[in-house]
Amino acid sequence: EEGYLAASFHPVAEARPSPAVLMCHGFTGHRGEAHFLFVHAARAFARAGVAALRVDFRGSGESEGEFRDMTVGGEITDALAALDYLAHRPEVDAERVAVLGLSLGGAVAACVAGREPSVAALVLWSAVADLQMIAARFLQPGSEPLRLPDGSYELGGLALGQSFVDTILHHRPTDEVQRFGGPVLIVHGTEDQSVPLSHAELYAKVLGKQAEVHLIEGADHVFARVPWKAEAIEVSAGFLGRTLRAQS
């Protein structure tokens, strides 16, 4: 599928090819994310010696396409294309590229890490482990979003097509991520109301010793307080620096 993906690249100061991380936003999100979370994180990663690429999936942010056509499979395809682009940038060392995903973007990142052997490390922020949770919002009688006249779903000013619901359960992030052999950092707020802590526990269980789990006490889904945000970014920058720069 063709389509222009909008992205922002944050290079590191040093001249030689550096490690890098691809950042995957959440459902209805964009490459800036809530309270500029991805912007601030990408800048911090670059200061820590890890270049960052923030990308808008098709139909989100400033990328081409319509949100109504988005599917999890489409976002995985977009992320793989963005990863390939990032690895081929002259500033980047293709052997030291990580993927970070927030929320549904975490499920996408987990699938990408399982499919693409070049991925060197994985960071899961408030990541969805079981897509049944999202499917249930659309499939349970009484809980499903409002339907628009054309049959698509109303999601706070965005229309979402039926194909999203029809295909979502084709993807099993916890199965796919088990094909990934590298280090994983799981960051989750203890008071996440959108994606419960049980999702982090599910990833930790299937990944075993290759995963580090960092829980942010009291934090919500998007680390929406200054100390929570700083903690998520600092822990992740430390992990990326340690795992990617160690490979140089």
N, C-alpha and C positions, 0 to 999 in steps of 0.2 A: 504494500500500500504506500502510495506516494503522499507527500505532504511536508511542508516546511515546519521544522521544530525550532521554536525560539529558545535561545539558551544564553547564559552568561558565564564567561570563563574567568576564573581568578588565578592568575599565574603566581608563582613564588618569585622572590627577589633574585635568587641565584640563577646563573646563566645555564648551568648544565641541566639535562633532562631530569625532571623531578617525579616523585610519586604523585598520584592524583586520585581524586574520589569523584564519582558520579553521584549526584544527589537527586533522589526520586520523591516528588511531592505526594501529598495525600489526595484522597477522594474530594473532588470539587476544589482542590487547592491549586497552587501555581508555584513557580520557581522562587518566589519571594517568601511564601508561606505566612502564616499568622504572625503578627508583631515582628515581621522581617526576620523570623527565625533562621531561614536558610541563608539570607544575606549575611547576617552576623556570623553564622557558623562558617560559611565559605571563606569569609575574610580571616577568621581565626585559624582555619585549617591552612590557608596560604601563609600566614605568619609563622605557623609551625612547620613549614617546609613541604606541605602537601597541597598541590594545586587542586582547584575544585571546579566542576562544571555543574551548574544548576540548569535544569531543562524543564520546559513546559511540555507535558504530553499533548498529543494531538487533541484538539477540541478544548484544551485548557489554556489558561493564561493568554499569551500572545501567539501561540502556535496556530497553524492552519487547522481546518476541520471544525466540526460541530460537537459540542459536548454530548449531544443526544446520541452520537455514534460511538461513544467511548465504551470499551470493554476491557476487562483485565488482560485478556490476550493481546489486545491492541497496545496496551501500555507496556507489556513485556517486550513486544516487538520494537516499540519506540525506544525503550531503555537499552536494548541490545544494539540498536543503531547508534544511539548516543554514546554508548561505551566504545564502539568501534571508532567513532569519530574522535573521541577523547584519546584513545590509545595511539591514534595516528598523528596527533598534534606534535610538532617538533619539540615543544617544551616538555613533553611527557615521556617518562620511561614506561613503555608499554607492559613491562613485566611487573610493575608495581602499581596497579590500578585497583582501587577498592570501590564498593558500591554501598551507599547509605540510602535507606528508605524510611519515610515517616508514614505511619498509619497504613492505609492501603498500599502506599508506595513501599512500605516495608515488606508486604507480601510479594509485590512485584520484584523488589530487590532480592528477596530470598529465592525466587524462581530463577532470576537472572544468574545468581551465583551458582545455582545448581546446574544450569545449562551451559555456562560459558567458562571453559577451563582456565581462561586467562585471568579471571578475577582473583586477586591476591588476599583480600580481606572484606568483611561484611559488617556493616553497622545497622542494627535494627532499632529504630526509635518508635516506641508505642505501636509496634508492628502488629498487624492483623495476621494471626496464624491460621485461623479457621474461617474460610469465606462463607461458611454456613451462617455465621452471625449476621453478615451483611445481607445475604439472600433472604434471611428470615424477615427482615424489614419490609421486603417487597412481597413475600409469599404468604405471610400469616394474615388470615382474614381479620380485618379491623385495624391492622397496624400498617397496611400498605399506604404509600404516599398517594396524594390526589392524582387522578388521571386527567390528562389534557384531552381535548376533543380528538386529537390524532392518535390517541392510545399511549402516548409517552407519559412518563411520570413527571410531576412537578416537584422539583427539589430546590426550594428557596430561590426561585427566579431562574433556575436552569431546568431545561427539559432533558430527560434521560430516556433513551429508547429501550424497547423490550429485549434487544439482543444482549444488553448488559446482564439482565436477570437470567436469560436463557442459557448463557454460557459461563456464568460465574463459578458454578460448581465443577466445571471441567478442570479447575486449577486447585492443586493441593500443595500449598507452599511448604508445609512441614515435610511432605514426601520429597519434594524437589530439593530442598536445602540439604537433605542428607547426602546428596551427591557432591556437595561442596566440602573440600578437605581443609580449607584454610581457617584462620582465626576469626571468631565472631564476637562482636560486642552487642549485648542486648541492654538497652536503656529504656526504662519504663517508670512512669509515675505511680506511686502507690494508690493514688486517688483518681486514676483514669476512669472516667464514667463512659467514655466512648468505646474504648477497646480495653476490656478488663485485664487485670494483672494475670489472669489465667492464660492469656495468649503468650505472654513472656515466659511463663512456666512451661508451656507446651514446647516452645522453641528450645528452651534450656534442656528439657527432657530428651528431645530427639537429637540434640547436638552434643550433649554430654560434655566431655572435658575440653572440647575445642571452643566452647562458649564461655565468655565472662559475662556475668549479669550485674548490672548496676541499677539499683532501685533508687529513685529520687523521692524521699519521704514527703508525702503530702501533695506531690505534684499532680497536675491534671494532664489531659491528653497531649497538649502542645507546649507543656512547660511554660505556661503563661504568667509567670512571675519572674522578675529579674534574677533572683538567686537560683531558681530552678533552671532557667534558660542557661545561665552562666555555668551551672554544674554539668548539664547535658553536653554543652559545647566543649568545656574543658576536658571532661572525661573522654570524649570522642576524639578530640585533637590529640590527646595523649596516646590513646590506643592506636590511631592512624600513624602517628609519628613513630611509635615503638615498633609496630608490625611492618610498616612499609619501608621506613628508612633503615631498619635493621637489615633489609634485604639488599642494600646497595653494595 
